[in-house]
Amino acid sequence: MRQVSTWIAWAVTALVAALLALNWTTLTASAPLDLVVAQVQAPLGVVMLGLTAVLVALFLVAYLRNQISALIETRRLLKEIQRVQDLATKADESRIENLHRLIATEFRLLNERLNSSASVDHAANAEQTDRPLSLTDLVTRREPP
């Protein structure tokens, strides 16, 4: 769609340029212009062409200003999104680190519990039987059969 509108704009510009070139003598013909406070002799076509050029320039400036402000707003929003993503990433990393510490602590406590239980059970089992202790027996602190 954008390419079609660009081609149409160039076609209209070429048509206007062709009309200007073909009718240049008519456009530069002097005519009386009434300016409310005075009347002057000037080429009406050139005056109208100049006014049209000024209007096109004003619209172009307004369009560029609008585009620039949209780009600035987009850049600001992208920076805000990046800041929020970094904050979320840091929060996730913190949660993962806390979970890692919690798991390490729990495993250490479980290992200590198993070691103390194993030493007590091992001494009792050594007297009763030569059967090794199972992990289930150690965790639930049951006596082996």
C-alpha positions in Angstrom: 0.0 0.0 0.0 2.8 2.4 0.9 4.5 1.7 -2.5 1.3 2.4 -4.4 0.8 5.7 -2.6 4.4 6.6 -3.3 3.9 5.9 -7.0 0.7 8.0 -7.1 2.5 10.9 -5.4 5.3 10.8 -8.0 2.8 10.5 -10.8 0.9 13.6 -9.6 4.1 15.5 -9.2 5.2 14.6 -12.7 1.8 15.7 -14.0 2.0 19.1 -12.3 5.5 19.6 -13.5 4.4 18.8 -17.1 1.5 21.2 -16.9 3.8 23.9 -15.5 6.3 23.4 -18.3 3.6 23.5 -21.0 1.9 26.6 -19.6 4.8 28.6 -18.3 4.1 31.6 -20.5 0.5 31.7 -19.3 1.6 31.4 -15.7 4.1 34.2 -16.0 1.6 36.6 -17.7 1.2 39.7 -15.6 -2.2 40.4 -14.1 -3.6 42.9 -11.6 -3.7 41.5 -8.0 -5.9 43.2 -5.4 -4.2 42.9 -2.0 -7.1 44.7 -0.1 -4.8 47.7 0.7 -3.2 48.0 -2.7 -3.3 46.7 -6.2 -0.2 45.4 -7.9 0.7 43.9 -11.3 2.3 40.4 -10.8 2.2 37.0 -12.5 -0.8 35.3 -10.9 0.3 31.8 -11.8 3.7 32.3 -10.2 2.1 33.8 -7.0 -0.3 30.8 -6.8 2.5 28.4 -7.4 4.6 30.0 -4.6 1.6 29.8 -2.2 1.1 26.2 -3.0 4.8 25.5 -2.4 4.6 27.2 1.0 1.6 25.1 2.0 3.3 21.9 0.8 6.4 22.9 2.9 4.2 23.6 6.0 2.5 20.2 5.6 5.9 18.5 5.2 7.2 20.1 8.3 4.1 19.1 10.3 4.4 15.5 8.9 8.0 15.3 9.9 7.3 16.7 13.3 4.6 14.1 13.9 6.9 11.3 12.7 9.8 12.5 14.9 7.6 12.7 18.0 6.3 9.2 17.3 9.8 7.8 17.0 10.8 9.5 20.2 7.8 8.1 22.0 8.6 4.6 20.6 12.2 4.9 21.8 11.0 6.0 25.2 8.6 3.0 25.4 11.3 0.6 24.3 13.7 1.9 27.0 10.9 1.4 29.6 10.2 -2.1 28.3 13.9 -2.9 28.5 14.1 -1.6 32.1 11.1 -3.6 33.2 12.5 -6.8 31.5 15.8 -6.2 33.3 14.0 -5.8 36.6 12.0 -9.0 36.0 15.2 -10.9 35.0 16.9 -9.8 38.2 13.9 -10.8 40.3 13.9 -14.2 38.6 17.6 -14.6 39.2 17.1 -13.7 42.9 14.3 -16.2 43.3 16.4 -18.9 41.6 19.3 -18.1 43.9 17.1 -18.2 47.0 15.6 -21.5 45.8 19.1 -22.9 45.3 20.1 -21.9 48.8 17.0 -23.4 50.2 17.5 -26.7 48.4 21.1 -26.8 49.4 20.2 -26.3 53.1 17.5 -28.9 52.9 19.8 -31.4 51.4 22.5 -30.6 54.0 19.9 -31.1 56.8 18.7 -34.3 55.2 22.2 -35.6 54.9 23.0 -34.8 58.5 19.7 -36.5 59.6 20.6 -39.6 57.4 24.1 -39.7 58.8 23.0 -39.5 62.4 20.2 -42.0 61.8 22.5 -44.3 59.9 25.1 -44.3 62.7 22.4 -45.1 65.3 20.7 -47.7 63.1 24.0 -49.1 61.9 25.1 -49.8 65.4 21.8 -51.5 66.3 21.7 -53.5 63.0 25.3 -54.6 63.3 24.4 -56.4 66.5 21.2 -57.9 65.0 21.9 -58.6 61.3 24.5 -58.1 58.6 21.8 -56.8 56.2 22.5 -53.3 54.8 20.1 -50.4 55.7 17.7 -49.2 53.0 17.2 -45.6 52.2 13.5 -45.9 53.0 14.3 -47.4 56.4 16.7 -44.6 57.1 14.3 -41.8 56.1 11.2 -43.2 57.9 13.4 -44.4 60.9 11.9 -47.9 60.8 13.7 -50.9 62.0 14.6 -53.3 59.2 12.8 -56.6 59.2 
